[in-house]
Amino acid sequence: MCIRDRTLRGDGIVKKKVVQNVFVFAYIWGLAGSIDEVSKDKMDFLIRNLFETADIPGAQTCYDYYLDSKKDMSFRPWTDIVPSFAYNEKLPFFQIIVPTVETVRQSHCLELLLSRQKPVFYTGVTGIGKSVIVQSSLERLQGAGIVPVQIAFSAQTSSSRTQTSIEEKLQKKRRDIYGAQAGKRIAVFVDDVNMPSVEVYGAQPPIELLRTLVDKKGFYDREKLFWKWIEDTTLVCAAGPPGGGRRELTQRFTRRFNMICISAPRKGAMQQIFQTILAEHVKLSSYSELSLIHISEPTRLGMISYAVFCLKKKKTQEQK
């Protein structure tokens, strides 16, 4: 994270506090961002013991606070920056995103890492919205000069097709240097990155190509056999745990990423998401005068439960 000059003005105590808060925030999401929801309470206890003088509020875990770099570099709850939901009736149901604490903090971390061109790897159980969160974040960042490139891996994905998908968005800058157009940066989002089949000797060619891109900042041209340097291009990956066709990735590949585990939404968050969608739908319907206030609690919860049931049923049918 880049520290603004104005935040370091003042006496030595203020400067020390700012630097410490920046380090603690980087520690939380750089080292401890990859753990699952069950372990976050234990990690919160450890972090608070390691950094006893840090100004982390005690009402919730350290994961529930962000560093306010626009004001005084202090920790504030993520709930303060959760935007309001704008319902779009033309948008397909599975593309609707209701802003929550989880979507906001993952989008915030992605923006910070992309600004420093640091590769990111999102993991978490299946069905928690990893792909949707990353896609919506990249779409929002297009205004900041990010050019998203999406690649969906499968068991049949080849390294040649992967390289072609990346090269299609690159522009030649000099003889052997390629990258984004002037003033832009490319974010290559690879979904289901652990899906490619494993060869006889354990290799996954598409993964090895991506590893070469991250490690060596380029790859070889397949026709003219010269090395291509790739600039202004950052890799963003997402994958579920191994199993069900997903393979375990080599640590030679994953060690290069900032690993972040997206937590599964809790019951309260799920109710908030579907209740928000339901409320906006009611407002836009022919019964616009009807409000959720006039719907009894059991009826409202029943409608939300039915929406969750339909969501799971549709996912099951799509998988078949």
Number of C-alpha atoms within 10 A of each C-alpha: 12 9 13 12 7 9 16 17 10 9 8 10 8 14 13 11 17 22 14 17 21 20 15 21 20 16 13 16 18 16 13 20 19 19 18 17 14 9 10 18 15 11 18 17 12 12 19 17 11 11 14 10 11 19 16 25 14 8 8 12 17 22 20 17 20 21 20 15 16 10 10 13 20 19 20 16 19 19 15 10 14 16 12 9 15 13 18 13 12 7 10 8 11 11 11 18 18 19 18 20 19 20 20 18 20 20 19 14 17 23 18 14 16 22 15 11 17 17 21 22 23 23 23 21 16 11 11 15 18 25 19 15 19 21 19 15 19 24 13 13 17 15 9 14 14 23 20 21 18 17 18 14 18 16 15 9 18 17 17 12 12 19 18 11 15 16 15 9 16 18 15 15 15 9 8 12 15 20 21 21 16 10 9 15 22 24 23 21 23 21 23 21 25 27 26 22 19 14 9 7 6 9 14 21 18 22 22 15 20 21 21 15 20 20 13 11 16 20 20 15 13 11 6 7 9 11 13 18 19 23 18 19 27 24 21 25 25 22 23 23 14 13 10 8 12 18 20 13 17 15 8 11 16 16 11 15 17 19 22 23 21 23 18 18 16 9 9 8 15 17 17 16 19 19 18 19 21 18 16 19 16 16 15 13 10 9 10 11 9 13 13 16 9 8 11 10 11 9 11 19 15 12 15 21 15 12 15 15 11 12 13 13 11 12 12 10 8 8 6 5
